[in-house]
Amino acid sequence: MSDNGNGGGGGNNNNNGGNGDEIALGWVALVVSLVALLGTVAQVLQQYYASAAGFANCGENVMGEWWKTTKRIFRPTELRFEVQFEAPVIFVCPPENMNGPVKGVPIHFVSGTDESFKNTRTLSASEEEAQRQGSRENKVHTADNERATWVTLLSQLHTMERASREWANEHYPDTIITPEMKLEDERNPELRGHTLAVALQAKNRSWDNMPTDVKKPYATTTICHLLEIAAMMGIYWKEWDRSKDRYRAEGNGFILTGTTVTDLGLMFTFQISGGSRFQENRVIPVDEVKELCCGSVSTIFRARSDVRRLGVVTEDPRDLGILQLGSMNEISETMVLMNCNTITASYFRQPDSKHTHLFPGKS
């Protein structure tokens, strides 16, 4: 009887051990299933987030402070994320201008002040100075190829305005402000006296509309405004060949090159090649800059109606209102118009003649 009891007790212990093993296996299977479920969910989420093409190309290392406008927007009908960001539309206008190319968006002027740095989402003056000091200490440093070049352009434009204003205040502290130099509103008192200033507006863009060959967000402007900005910064055009799509300008420590991009048009890149100065050598920020950089020089004989709307240049040989100096032939003909002798006029037609003017270039 006792043996049977012991045998029965042993059988119960075996059954309890078998149940424990089954419970343990059940827990293991549950854990494995949860891990597989989590892996599947993570993979699905990763695929959705991976559909946000271009998000990695809109980071802080590329766009500077403008990266804060980058966002993902889920499109339920397409089961994907769309990447949207803001990029500047750069243009040139008088400081009192209230109308920009983007309707309903505030206009911010590049003036070199701390407020202007903040409004244009550019590095502040103190941060930029610290960055320059670091570059001086490290004589050998690599180029920042990841950053969009228009971010560097905005920073240099601020430097231009600040440096030239500091120089002017130092050398001309008692400058008299005439009524014509006062702005209609005092939104930008630091630009008082300017009739030409660089401004920008933020425009919302989608990465879905980016051209295939463009991997970074780009700023937009027009050829005429780009010519004016280059002239203001002391950059002179060395090559302008529309037949071969080759555009290159250099000067004052900057390089500006342009190429044609499919489905976009002309794309220019801005680079720093050396030191720059914006003191007594800076071009005066006036409306006539756009004419000078295109080879037209106004004189006292010109009837000024609307200086920002240059009409068709007259071909009347007796008109001395605008002098044509865009090419060697135009310079020679202008000399004749000004009653210079034949030797002086023919000098500019000679291939070995040496001359220079404010905006040299090739026609």
C-alpha positions in Angstrom: 0.0 0.0 0.0 2.8 2.4 0.9 4.7 1.5 -2.3 1.6 2.3 -4.4 1.2 5.6 -2.5 4.8 6.5 -3.2 4.4 5.6 -6.8 1.3 7.7 -7.1 3.1 10.6 -5.4 5.9 10.4 -8.0 3.4 10.4 -10.8 1.9 13.7 -9.5 5.3 15.3 -9.3 6.0 14.4 -13.0 2.7 16.0 -14.0 3.4 19.2 -12.2 6.8 19.3 -13.8 5.3 18.9 -17.3 2.8 21.7 -16.6 5.7 24.0 -15.6 7.5 23.3 -18.8 4.5 24.1 -20.9 4.0 27.4 -19.1 7.6 28.3 -19.6 7.4 27.4 -23.3 4.2 29.5 -23.5 5.9 32.5 -22.1 8.8 32.1 -24.4 6.5 31.9 -27.4 4.7 35.0 -26.2 7.9 36.9 -25.9 9.0 35.8 -29.3 5.7 36.8 -30.8 5.8 40.2 -29.2 9.4 40.8 -30.5 8.3 39.8 -34.0 5.2 42.0 -33.7 7.3 45.0 -32.5 9.8 44.3 -35.3 7.0 44.3 -37.9 5.5 47.5 -36.5 8.9 49.2 -36.5 9.5 48.0 -40.1 6.2 49.4 -41.2 6.9 52.8 -39.4 10.3 52.9 -40.9 8.9 52.4 -44.4 6.4 55.3 -43.8 9.1 57.6 -42.5 11.4 56.5 -45.3 8.7 57.8 -47.7 9.6 61.3 -46.5 12.2 61.7 -49.3 14.6 64.7 -48.8 14.1 65.1 -45.1 17.7 64.3 -44.4 18.8 67.0 -47.0 16.9 69.7 -45.1 18.9 69.5 -41.8 20.7 72.2 -39.9 24.1 71.4 -41.6 22.5 72.2 -45.0 20.1 75.0 -44.3 21.4 76.6 -41.2 18.6 78.2 -39.1 16.1 77.6 -41.9 16.0 73.9 -41.1 13.6 74.7 -38.3 10.8 75.2 -40.9 11.3 71.6 -42.2 8.3 69.3 -41.4 6.8 66.0 -42.4 3.1 66.0 -43.5 1.3 62.7 -43.8 -0.8 62.2 -46.9 -3.5 59.6 -46.0 -4.7 59.2 -49.6 -1.1 58.3 -50.7 0.0 56.5 -47.4 3.2 58.5 -47.3 4.9 61.5 -45.8 5.6 64.7 -47.7 8.5 66.9 -46.8 7.9 70.7 -46.8 10.3 73.5 -46.0 10.8 77.2 -46.4 13.5 78.8 -48.6 14.1 82.4 -49.3 13.2 84.4 -52.4 15.9 87.0 -52.7 15.4 90.3 -54.5 16.6 93.9 -54.6 14.4 96.9 -53.9 14.3 100.3 -52.1 14.1 100.0 -48.3 10.6 101.5 -48.2 9.2 98.9 -50.6 6.1 97.1 -49.3 5.3 94.7 -52.2 7.3 91.5 -52.7 7.1 88.7 -55.2 5.4 86.4 -52.7 2.0 87.9 -51.8 1.0 88.1 -48.1 4.4 87.3 -46.8 6.5 89.8 -44.7 9.5 91.3 -46.3 12.8 91.3 -44.4 15.7 93.4 -45.4 19.4 92.5 -45.0 20.8 95.2 -42.9 23.5 93.6 -40.6 21.7 94.3 -37.4 20.9 91.6 -34.7 17.2 91.9 -35.5 17.9 91.5 -39.2 20.0 88.4 -38.5 17.0 86.9 -36.6 14.4 87.9 -39.2 16.4 86.4 -42.0 17.3 83.3 -40.0 21.0 83.8 -40.4 23.8 83.4 -37.9 23.8 86.3 -35.4 26.6 88.8 -35.4 28.3 87.3 -32.3 28.0 83.8 -33.6 29.5 84.7 -36.9 32.4 86.6 -35.2 33.1 83.5 -33.1 33.1 81.3 -36.2 35.5 83.7 -37.9 37.8 83.6 -34.9 37.8 79.8 -34.9 38.7 79.8 -38.6 41.7 82.1 -37.9 43.0 79.8 -35.2 42.7 76.7 -37.4 44.7 77.7 -40.4 44.0 74.4 -42.1 40.3 73.5 -42.3 38.0 71.6 -44.6 35.3 73.3 -46.7 31.7 73.1 -45.5 30.4 71.3 -48.6 27.1 70.2 -47.0 25.8 73.7 -46.5 23.6 75.3 -49.2 25.6 78.2 -50.7 22.7 80.7 -50.3 23.1 80.4 -46.6 26.7 81.6 -46.9 25.5 84.4 -49.3 23.0 85.8 -46.7 25.7 85.8 -44.1 28.1 87.7 -46.3 25.4 90.2 -47.3 24.9 90.9 -43.6 28.6 91.3 -43.1 28.7 93.8 -46.1 26.0 96.0 -44.6 27.4 96.0 -41.1 31.1 96.5 -42.1 30.3 99.4 -44.5 28.0 101.1 -42.0 30.6 100.9 -39.3 33.2 102.4 -41.7 30.8 105.2 -42.7 30.0 106.0 -39.1 33.7 106.2 -38.3 34.7 108.4 -41.2 31.6 110.4 -41.6 30.0 110.8 -38.2 28.4 114.1 -39.0 26.6 113.1 -42.2 23.6 115.3 -42.7 20.4 113.3 -43.5 18.4 115.2 -46.1 14.6 114.9 -46.4 15.1 112.9 -49.6 17.2 110.3 -47.6 14.5 109.7 -45.0 12.3 106.7 -45.4 8.6 107.0 -45.6 8.4 104.6 -42.6 11.2 103.9 -40.1 11.1 100.1 -40.4 14.8 100.1 -41.5 16.5 103.2 -40.1 19.9 101.6 -40.6 19.2 101.7 -44.4 18.4 105.4 -44.4 19.9 106.9 -47.6 19.9 103.7 -49.5 17.9 103.4 -52.7 19.0 99.8 -53.2 18.8 97.1 -50.6 18.7 93.3 -50.5 15.5 91.8 -49.2 13.9 88.3 -48.9 10.7 86.6 -48.3 10.1 83.0 -47.1 8.4 80.7 -49.5 7.0 77.3 -48.6 8.2 74.5 -50.9 7.8 70.8 -51.2 10.5 68.3 -51.8 8.2 66.5 -54.3 8.8 69.4 -56.7 12.6 69.4 -56.5 14.4 68.7 -59.8 16.1 65.4 -60.0 19.6 66.8 -60.2 19.2 69.1 -57.2 20.0 67.5 -53.8 19.8 70.6 -51.6 17.1 73.2 -51.0 17.7 76.3 -53.2 16.8 80.0 -53.0 15.3 81.8 -55.9 16.0 85.1 -57.5 16.1 86.7 -61.0 19.0 87.4 -63.3 18.6 91.2 -62.9 18.6 91.0 -59.1 21.6 88.6 -59.1 23.6 91.1 -61.2 22.8 93.8 -58.8 23.8 91.8 -55.8 27.0 90.8 -57.4 27.8 94.4 -58.2 27.1 95.5 -54.7 29.5 92.8 -53.3 32.3 93.8 -55.7 32.0 90.6 -57.9 32.9 91.2 -61.5 31.8 88.9 -64.3 34.6 87.2 -66.1 32.6 85.0 -68.4 29.0 85.2 -69.6 28.5 82.8 -72.5 24.8 81.9 -73.0 25.6 79.7 -76.0 27.8 77.4 -73.9 25.9 77.9 -70.6 29.1 79.1 -68.8 28.8 81.9 -66.2 31.5 82.9 -63.8 32.2 86.0 -61.7 35.0 86.7 -59.3 36.1 89.6 -57.1 36.5 90.7 -53.5 37.2 87.2 -52.3 34.0 85.6 -53.8 33.3 83.3 -56.7 29.9 83.0 -58.4 29.4 80.2 -61.0 26.3 79.3 -62.9 25.2 76.2 -64.8 21.9 75.1 -66.4 19.9 72.5 -64.5 17.2 70.5 -66.2 13.6 71.4 -65.2 14.9 74.4 -63.2 16.9 76.8 -65.3 20.1 78.6 -64.3 21.5 77.6 -60.9 24.4 79.7 -59.4 26.7 78.6 -56.6 28.4 81.1 -54.2 31.8 80.4 -52.7 34.3 82.3 -50.6 37.9 82.3 -52.0 39.6 84.8 -49.8 39.2 87.9 -47.7 36.7 90.6 -48.5 36.5 94.3 -47.7 33.4 96.5 -47.6 34.7 99.9 -46.7 35.7 102.8 -49.0 35.8 100.3 -51.9 32.1 99.3 -51.6 29.8 100.2 -54.5 27.3 102.9 -53.4 23.9 101.2 -52.9 21.9 103.2 -55.4 19.5 102.2 -58.2 22.0 103.1 -60.9 24.0 100.0 -60.1 21.8 97.8 -62.3 22.6 100.0 -65.2 26.3 100.2 -64.5 26.7 96.4 -64.3 25.1 96.1 -67.7 27.3 98.7 -69.4 25.0 101.7 -69.3 26.3 104.9 -67.5 23.8 107.7 -66.8 24.9 111.3 -67.2 23.5 114.7 -66.2 21.8 114.9 -69.6 19.4 112.1 -68.8 15.7 112.8 -68.0 15.0 110.9 -64.8 11.5 109.7 -64.6 11.5 106.2 -62.9 15.1 105.1 -62.3 14.0 101.5 -61.4 12.4 101.1 -64.8 15.1 101.4 -67.4 13.5 101.8 -70.7 14.8 100.9 -74.1 18.1 102.7 -74.6 17.8 105.2 -77.5 20.0 104.8 -80.5 20.0 108.4 -81.3 23.7 109.4 -81.9 23.0 112.8 -80.3 21.7 111.5 -77.1 24.2 111.7 -74.2 21.7 110.7 -71.5 23.0 107.1 -71.2 26.5 106.2 -72.4 26.9 102.6 -73.7 30.1 101.0 -72.4 29.2 97.3 -72.5 31.7 96.2 -75.2 34.7 97.5 -77.0 32.7 98.6 -80.0 30.2 100.4 -77.8 33.0 102.2 -76.0 34.5 103.3 -79.2 31.2 104.6 -80.6 30.7 106.4 -77.3 34.0 108.1 -77.7 33.0 109.3 -81.1 29.7 110.5 -79.6 31.6 112.6 -77.1 33.6 114.2 -79.9 36.8 112.4 -79.1 39.4 112.2 -81.9 39.8 109.1 -84.1 42.9 107.9 -82.3 41.1 107.7 -79.0 38.1 106.0 -80.5 40.2 103.4 -82.3 42.3 102.6 -79.3 39.5 100.6 -77.7 39.1 98.5 -80.9 42.7 97.3 -80.7 43.1 93.8 -79.2 46.1 94.7 -77.1 44.6 97.8 -75.5 44.6 98.0 -71.7 41.8 99.7 -69.9 39.5 99.1 -66.9 36.3 100.5 -65.5 34.0 99.9 -62.5 32.3 96.7 -63.8 34.6 95.0 -66.3 33.3 92.0 -68.2 33.0 90.3 -71.5 30.1 90.8 -73.8 
